[in-house]
């Protein structure tokens, strides 16, 4: 399903949901510069429409919310990088998985997976398992 149809489906869902509110392209570009990443287009569309938030039990990290806590993606990255095993360069955490790992978008070419795919990162810089080929596919499987 394409990202636009998927976001419409989410908007119309009867599941409990809370969204921070969409952010501008300028805010997205500023975050990309701050993090040194280039976000996949589907994620940018999500950020412009919803920013960050939750639907059902799925909390999706993003922008448009205070940078002092979850679900702000910049806060999540900063917190993860303070841990003993920091987030590998090029991964962007978008949600916590049921197994305690993080669903991460691959935003830079690396050994962890193809650009734009979503991997389950369990806290070691050498291990990440692809769980979706794109952000839209990840959302579709979760909602």
Steps between C-alpha positions, in 0.01 A plus 500: 500500500638843421577735787220747418229233506649353815500834683138556395414155633672587829307829523171315456586216738281443805809405704592750773757740364693810593714704263730793576405675177680527170825687457632713215754400241738751661468323837569166331809633318627654827465164677674321212791746526512467881507120479717478189242280327280511193152373590317274254219681312224290658617599847507866397138471382408349838681782684319765293160344578532372858843602638513227766256317721312178543224282364382214717807373684745612228697814585681650202796729561524820304488878527251766609511408869724627780864402453523405866350153473343220300364498228743769375744312275791734578451434874483122441826505300675708766381263773608190305842648426560544873467125550801268505418380148397803299285511190695420182552788259220519246221345708197708595285348777128527421340270761570254778439138407327243723834318542663806660687596184443807287345517156744722309500647153825453312589854389861445387658225294627235741536130568181514712257504208395676178423872507143571610431161651403447864721283719457368852804626691561311824781711643806357333666686217552185296150356515184630339229296331294643214131500596352712219617624162367852567344727762155456340532120510602518866198717590263280303613188686467675838156653462 
